[in-house]
Amino acid sequence: MPFRVLPVLVLVAVASAGFAVPQPEAVGRPDVIKIVSSLPRTGSARGQTDTIVAGIRLALHEVDYKLALNGTPYRIEYLDLDDANAAAGQWTAENEISNAVLASRDPDVMVYIGTYNSSAARISMPILNKSHVLMVSPANTAPELTKPGAGGKCEPNCYRPSGEVNYVRVVPTDDLQGSLAAEWAQDLGARKVYILDDTETYGQGVANLFEAHARKIGMDVLGHESIDLKGAEFSALMTKIKTKNPDLIYFGGTTQTKASQVLKDMVKAGMDKCKFMAPDGCHEETMITQTGADILVPGRFYATFGGLTTDRLAVGAGKVFVNKYKELYGKEPSEAYAVYGYECGRVALEAIRRAAKKDRQAILEAGRSIANFDGAAGVKWSFDANGDTTLQMMTGSTVQMVKEDGKDVPHLRWAHDLLPRTTK
Amino acid sequence: MTPLFAALDTQALTQYLINGLSYGMLIALVALGYTMVYGIVELINFAHGDLFMLGAFLGWTIITAVFKVSPDDAVLGPVALLVCFVIVPAFCGLLNFSVDRVIYRPLRKAPRLAPLVSAIGVSFIFQNLGLFWGGPQDVDFPKLVSNKNLLGLDATVRFTYQDLLVVGVTIPLMIALTVFVKLTPLGKAMRATAQNPTAAQLMGINTERVIATTFILGGTLAGFGAMIYGLTINSIHYQMGFLVGLYAFTAAVLGGIGNIPGAVLGGLLIGLVRSLGSAYVGERWTGALIFAMLIVVLVFRPAGLLGARVREKV
């Protein structure tokens, strides 16, 4: 008998769980302003997004989650949404859509902080644009999200169905990162480079920009090809590259698209003098742990970062932020995007404060016209007409051995400030 | 980008052949598990690739968590390796046996699709176990076997200790398997069961025992494959079983499914096409090339390269 009842009970339980999922409230609460973030909170980007969320919370903590607009007190509520799931290990379109829809349906949501991945932004941008929610990204670097002419014919207008700009970002874009990386590679003594990419929007985009600029500044580009993302290892590819004898291999891709395997196979093929450079998709501790200390000898791995890293901040005017972070959480931010999470939180608050009322359209207009803003990095910046930051400084990092418990442990550390050559 | 008929550089060519054969042997080890099981019970065991993945995770756990080996440890390293090469194949063999006993055996008389779909289910269960075990990202497998060139430090062609490991483990295993199947009574029983299970049973062969042995052998080989994969490719991932399994299954079909030398031949061919394709055509086309080869072979030899043309059983 129990065996006949049990399946029915299970089905009933599952069905009622479905009904119990909270539906977005149709009517908001008058004294609450909600800020949501949509970031990959599960999977290998977790370490990065943990610090972004900590940065956002730090900014909200500074105002004690309260704002007074024209004498009316408001409570700030913060919702930390996940646009990834455990099975995928990274962001998925379904999760991102559901977050964007949830945010636009909830009348209390005024600002949407996200996304982490540029491809995810393509999906949520039009949804939020139609409902006039200000979207602030701490990490998207694909130029075509905002810049006319950088991508396809419809870009970036197809992300703005209402015709107005609702998307701003606090990080510099990849067109700058690709060319600054090429200049840094040349400064490191590389004459002959081989370029690889992972066939994705971000990776291929930054690799193409690297290639174009490398040719412009007179480097010898030996070849550029895409890797097979389904390949388990790349020793044949590396053997081929070895016959061309490059000084540096540039990999346009991320830790999640096999960067560490490409690097391992480069060493395995016997190219132990060759340098390896990658963009900020690989600028994370996961890249270091996946690759292993024996591969990451000094002078081999270089990563650029589209902004200022935590350890770079600590030696400049940005140390105010680092200290505040340490005071609240008891440790330094472990990943570089922390300061951009903080910056996003401050931009959100500033937009609401400037609008001085709980109204999406007013907050949106106030947000995108922020200018001369006191950046957390200690430099003033503004949003331009496309919603991009005018801040142009980037960081070049390399691996350094740090003594931990008597053992040499590799870590990514600031090595070089990257600035466009004309402004140097 | 690469010209298809680039001037042939013999040293580079030798290197491509070494890389290709080395990867091919690994595929062959996994392919044997597919082909043996298919030969006996006509089941495509889709969980085989994921069994291989779990083996690799076990090896990683033994090395990093049980022995806590650091890469330059000259004493603990070899000990951990030896332990792994015993425990991991044993674990994979036992696990494969258990899956057969609990899941496939009750379905032995069921329509062919039932065990096939169950195998896909087991594959999903294993993948999720791997996800819990190692997390969603690539895991660094300790580089316990050196990547030093055996042909001298300055030689252009590289044949490393890792390549030696692949050859030194795979070839004796294949010889042992051949001897087992050809010369021992149990091997003879296996061949008999593969040819005609009913007749074999009538002759007094305990076919269930033969089937169990087949699963254990296939799993053990996958376990060896898993250790070699970890030690030579140095990254493991919870979904890696899918790709390796797909290539291994292709190798088995290419060589003629159910045929043991065929699986080895298929594995080596896949390794070579992958390596040479990457070198002379382009890295991103390697997957397409392998399956194009499969299609061409199946058009001209539907039973695979070494597969016998069997009359449909009535």
Interface residues (C-beta under 8 A of the other chain):
Chain A: T42 G43 S44 A86 A87 A88 G89 Q90 T199 G223 H224 E225 S226 I227 D228 K230 G231 A232 E233 F234 S235 A236 L237 T239 K240 T243 T255 Q256 K258 S260 Q261 K264 V267 K268 A269 G270 T286 T289 Q290 T291 G292 A293 D294 I295 K407
Chain B: M1 T2 D9 A12 Q15 Y16 N19 G20 Y23 S70 P71 D72 N128 L131 G135 P136 Q137 D138 V139 D140 P142 K143 N147 N149 R158 T160 Q162 Y229 I233 N234 S235 M240 L243 V244 R274 S275 L276 S278 A279 G282 E283 R284 W285 T286 G287
